[in-house]
Amino acid sequence: MSEQPAPVDHPRQQLEPAAADAVRAYAAKTREDADQFAAVLEDIAENGLPSVEDCTPWEELREAHLARLASQRPAVA
């Protein structure tokens, strides 16, 4: 049997209330995104892949996302 030291129980550093709220909001958004992704995967498992005609090419999705990101940045003079 290996001789490993017993783990030391260190007290946790508490977050400021605003930071804790931000972490909770991030967790909720992450959970929502994961639930949406899981629903898509379950739909694919149940019904198969969608037809090519019903899909948006990834290049169009990329360009739309880049345009959204560019519109959020302040203009440089």
Backbone as JSON Lines, residues from 0, in Angstrom:
{"i":0,"aa":"M","n":[0.84,-1.18,0.0],"ca":[0.0,0.0,0.0],"c":[0.89,1.24,0.0]}
{"i":1,"aa":"S","n":[0.55,2.24,-0.82],"ca":[1.39,3.42,-0.91],"c":[1.14,4.35,0.28]}
{"i":2,"aa":"E","n":[2.19,5.03,0.62],"ca":[2.12,5.98,1.73],"c":[1.88,7.38,1.16]}
{"i":3,"aa":"Q","n":[0.62,7.8,1.13],"ca":[0.29,9.14,0.64],"c":[-0.17,9.97,1.83]}
{"i":4,"aa":"P","n":[0.29,11.23,1.88],"ca":[-0.15,12.07,2.99],"c":[-1.66,12.34,2.89]}
{"i":5,"aa":"A","n":[-2.27,12.48,4.02],"ca":[-3.7,12.78,4.06],"c":[-3.92,14.17,3.48]}
{"i":6,"aa":"P","n":[-4.97,14.34,2.67],"ca":[-5.23,15.67,2.1],"c":[-5.54,16.68,3.2]}
{"i":7,"aa":"V","n":[-5.02,17.88,3.03],"ca":[-5.25,18.96,4.0],"c":[-6.49,19.72,3.55]}
{"i":8,"aa":"D","n":[-7.38,19.95,4.47],"ca":[-8.61,20.68,4.17],"c":[-8.36,22.17,4.34]}
{"i":9,"aa":"H","n":[-8.25,22.89,3.22],"ca":[-8.0,24.33,3.25],"c":[-9.33,25.07,3.18]}
{"i":10,"aa":"P","n":[-9.45,26.14,3.94],"ca":[-10.7,26.92,3.85],"c":[-10.8,27.58,2.48]}
{"i":11,"aa":"R","n":[-12.01,27.72,2.0],"ca":[-12.25,28.34,0.7],"c":[-12.35,29.85,0.84]}
{"i":12,"aa":"Q","n":[-11.88,30.54,-0.18],"ca":[-11.98,31.99,-0.2],"c":[-13.34,32.37,-0.75]}
{"i":13,"aa":"Q","n":[-14.1,33.12,-0.01],"ca":[-15.44,33.52,-0.43],"c":[-15.36,34.63,-1.47]}
{"i":14,"aa":"L","n":[-16.3,34.6,-2.42],"ca":[-16.37,35.63,-3.45],"c":[-17.18,36.82,-2.95]}
{"i":15,"aa":"E","n":[-16.9,37.95,-3.54],"ca":[-17.74,39.13,-3.3],"c":[-19.12,38.83,-3.88]}
{"i":16,"aa":"P","n":[-20.18,39.42,-3.33],"ca":[-21.54,39.13,-3.83],"c":[-21.7,39.37,-5.33]}
{"i":17,"aa":"A","n":[-21.12,40.43,-5.86],"ca":[-21.25,40.71,-7.29],"c":[-20.53,39.63,-8.11]}
{"i":18,"aa":"A","n":[-19.37,39.19,-7.64],"ca":[-18.63,38.15,-8.35],"c":[-19.39,36.83,-8.29]}
{"i":19,"aa":"A","n":[-19.98,36.51,-7.14],"ca":[-20.77,35.29,-7.01],"c":[-21.98,35.32,-7.95]}
{"i":20,"aa":"D","n":[-22.62,36.48,-8.06],"ca":[-23.75,36.62,-8.98],"c":[-23.31,36.43,-10.43]}
{"i":21,"aa":"A","n":[-22.13,36.95,-10.78],"ca":[-21.62,36.8,-12.13],"c":[-21.31,35.33,-12.43]}
{"i":22,"aa":"V","n":[-20.76,34.62,-11.46],"ca":[-20.47,33.2,-11.65],"c":[-21.76,32.42,-11.81]}
{"i":23,"aa":"R","n":[-22.77,32.74,-11.01],"ca":[-24.07,32.07,-11.14],"c":[-24.7,32.33,-12.51]}
{"i":24,"aa":"A","n":[-24.6,33.58,-12.98],"ca":[-25.16,33.92,-14.3],"c":[-24.42,33.16,-15.4]}
{"i":25,"aa":"Y","n":[-23.11,33.05,-15.28],"ca":[-22.33,32.31,-16.27],"c":[-22.71,30.83,-16.24]}
{"i":26,"aa":"A","n":[-22.88,30.28,-15.05],"ca":[-23.29,28.88,-14.92],"c":[-24.66,28.66,-15.55]}
{"i":27,"aa":"A","n":[-25.59,29.58,-15.34],"ca":[-26.93,29.44,-15.91],"c":[-26.87,29.5,-17.44]}
{"i":28,"aa":"K","n":[-26.06,30.41,-17.99],"ca":[-25.93,30.53,-19.45],"c":[-25.29,29.27,-20.01]}
{"i":29,"aa":"T","n":[-24.26,28.76,-19.34],"ca":[-23.59,27.54,-19.79],"c":[-24.55,26.36,-19.76]}
{"i":30,"aa":"R","n":[-25.36,26.27,-18.7],"ca":[-26.34,25.19,-18.59],"c":[-27.38,25.29,-19.7]}
{"i":31,"aa":"E","n":[-27.83,26.51,-19.98],"ca":[-28.81,26.74,-21.05],"c":[-28.24,26.32,-22.4]}
{"i":32,"aa":"D","n":[-26.99,26.71,-22.67],"ca":[-26.35,26.34,-23.93],"c":[-26.19,24.83,-24.04]}
{"i":33,"aa":"A","n":[-25.81,24.19,-22.94],"ca":[-25.63,22.73,-22.95],"c":[-26.97,22.03,-23.18]}
{"i":34,"aa":"D","n":[-28.03,22.54,-22.57],"ca":[-29.36,21.95,-22.76],"c":[-29.81,22.08,-24.22]}
{"i":35,"aa":"Q","n":[-29.52,23.23,-24.82],"ca":[-29.89,23.44,-26.23],"c":[-29.09,22.49,-27.13]}
{"i":36,"aa":"F","n":[-27.82,22.35,-26.87],"ca":[-26.97,21.45,-27.65],"c":[-27.45,20.01,-27.49]}
{"i":37,"aa":"A","n":[-27.78,19.61,-26.26],"ca":[-28.26,18.26,-26.01],"c":[-29.57,18.01,-26.75]}
{"i":38,"aa":"A","n":[-30.44,19.01,-26.81],"ca":[-31.71,18.85,-27.52],"c":[-31.47,18.62,-29.02]}
{"i":39,"aa":"V","n":[-30.5,19.33,-29.58],"ca":[-30.17,19.13,-31.0],"c":[-29.66,17.72,-31.23]}
{"i":40,"aa":"L","n":[-28.76,17.26,-30.37],"ca":[-28.23,15.9,-30.51],"c":[-29.32,14.85,-30.35]}
{"i":41,"aa":"E","n":[-30.24,15.05,-29.41],"ca":[-31.34,14.1,-29.23],"c":[-32.24,14.09,-30.46]}
{"i":42,"aa":"D","n":[-32.47,15.26,-31.07],"ca":[-33.27,15.33,-32.29],"c":[-32.59,14.57,-33.42]}
{"i":43,"aa":"I","n":[-31.27,14.73,-33.55],"ca":[-30.54,14.0,-34.59],"c":[-30.62,12.5,-34.33]}
{"i":44,"aa":"A","n":[-30.47,12.09,-33.08],"ca":[-30.55,10.67,-32.75],"c":[-31.94,10.12,-33.06]}
{"i":45,"aa":"E","n":[-32.96,10.9,-32.81],"ca":[-34.34,10.45,-33.02],"c":[-34.73,10.46,-34.49]}
{"i":46,"aa":"N","n":[-34.35,11.53,-35.2],"ca":[-34.86,11.74,-36.57],"c":[-33.8,11.65,-37.66]}
{"i":47,"aa":"G","n":[-32.55,11.49,-37.3],"ca":[-31.48,11.46,-38.29],"c":[-30.99,12.86,-38.61]}
{"i":48,"aa":"L","n":[-29.99,12.91,-39.48],"ca":[-29.43,14.2,-39.88],"c":[-30.4,14.94,-40.78]}
{"i":49,"aa":"P","n":[-30.43,16.27,-40.7],"ca":[-31.28,17.04,-41.6],"c":[-30.74,16.98,-43.03]}
{"i":50,"aa":"S","n":[-31.62,17.24,-43.99],"ca":[-31.18,17.22,-45.38],"c":[-30.27,18.43,-45.63]}
{"i":51,"aa":"V","n":[-29.42,18.31,-46.62],"ca":[-28.48,19.37,-46.96],"c":[-29.24,20.66,-47.31]}
{"i":52,"aa":"E","n":[-30.37,20.53,-47.95],"ca":[-31.16,21.7,-48.34],"c":[-31.67,22.49,-47.15]}
{"i":53,"aa":"D","n":[-31.85,21.82,-46.01],"ca":[-32.36,22.48,-44.82],"c":[-31.25,23.06,-43.93]}
{"i":54,"aa":"C","n":[-30.0,22.92,-44.35],"ca":[-28.87,23.37,-43.53],"c":[-28.28,24.67,-44.08]}
{"i":55,"aa":"T","n":[-27.66,25.43,-43.2],"ca":[-26.95,26.64,-43.58],"c":[-25.47,26.31,-43.66]}
{"i":56,"aa":"P","n":[-24.81,26.64,-44.77],"ca":[-23.38,26.36,-44.88],"c":[-22.6,27.06,-43.75]}
{"i":57,"aa":"W","n":[-21.56,26.39,-43.29],"ca":[-20.81,26.93,-42.16],"c":[-20.16,28.26,-42.49]}
{"i":58,"aa":"E","n":[-19.83,28.48,-43.77],"ca":[-19.22,29.75,-44.16],"c":[-20.18,30.91,-43.91]}
{"i":59,"aa":"E","n":[-21.46,30.7,-44.2],"ca":[-22.46,31.75,-43.94],"c":[-22.61,32.0,-42.45]}
{"i":60,"aa":"L","n":[-22.62,30.93,-41.67],"ca":[-22.72,31.08,-40.22],"c":[-21.52,31.84,-39.67]}
{"i":61,"aa":"R","n":[-20.31,31.49,-40.18],"ca":[-19.09,32.17,-39.73],"c":[-19.15,33.65,-40.06]}
{"i":62,"aa":"E","n":[-19.52,33.99,-41.29],"ca":[-19.57,35.39,-41.7],"c":[-20.59,36.18,-40.89]}
{"i":63,"aa":"A","n":[-21.73,35.58,-40.61],"ca":[-22.75,36.26,-39.8],"c":[-22.23,36.49,-38.39]}
{"i":64,"aa":"H","n":[-21.54,35.5,-37.83],"ca":[-20.99,35.64,-36.48],"c":[-19.91,36.72,-36.45]}
{"i":65,"aa":"L","n":[-19.03,36.73,-37.45],"ca":[-18.0,37.76,-37.5],"c":[-18.6,39.15,-37.65]}
{"i":66,"aa":"A","n":[-19.67,39.26,-38.42],"ca":[-20.35,40.56,-38.57],"c":[-20.95,41.01,-37.25]}
{"i":67,"aa":"R","n":[-21.53,40.06,-36.48],"ca":[-22.07,40.41,-35.16],"c":[-20.96,40.9,-34.24]}
{"i":68,"aa":"L","n":[-19.83,40.19,-34.24],"ca":[-18.71,40.59,-33.4],"c":[-18.18,41.97,-33.8]}
{"i":69,"aa":"A","n":[-18.07,42.21,-35.1],"ca":[-17.56,43.51,-35.58],"c":[-18.51,44.65,-35.19]}
{"i":70,"aa":"S","n":[-19.81,44.39,-35.2],"ca":[-20.76,45.44,-34.84],"c":[-20.74,45.77,-33.36]}
{"i":71,"aa":"Q","n":[-20.22,44.85,-32.54],"ca":[-20.14,45.08,-31.09],"c":[-18.9,45.88,-30.7]}
{"i":72,"aa":"R","n":[-17.9,45.92,-31.58],"ca":[-16.66,46.63,-31.28],"c":[-16.83,48.1,-31.58]}
{"i":73,"aa":"P","n":[-16.26,48.95,-30.74],"ca":[-16.34,50.39,-31.06],"c":[-15.5,50.7,-32.29]}
{"i":74,"aa":"A","n":[-15.96,51.67,-33.07],"ca":[-15.24,52.06,-34.28],"c":[-13.94,52.75,-33.9]}
{"i":75,"aa":"V","n":[-12.9,52.49,-34.67],"ca":[-11.61,53.13,-34.45],"c":[-11.5,54.33,-35.38]}
{"i":76,"aa":"A","n":[-11.13,55.48,-34.82],"ca":[-11.06,56.69,-35.63],"c":[-9.83,56.73,-36.5]}
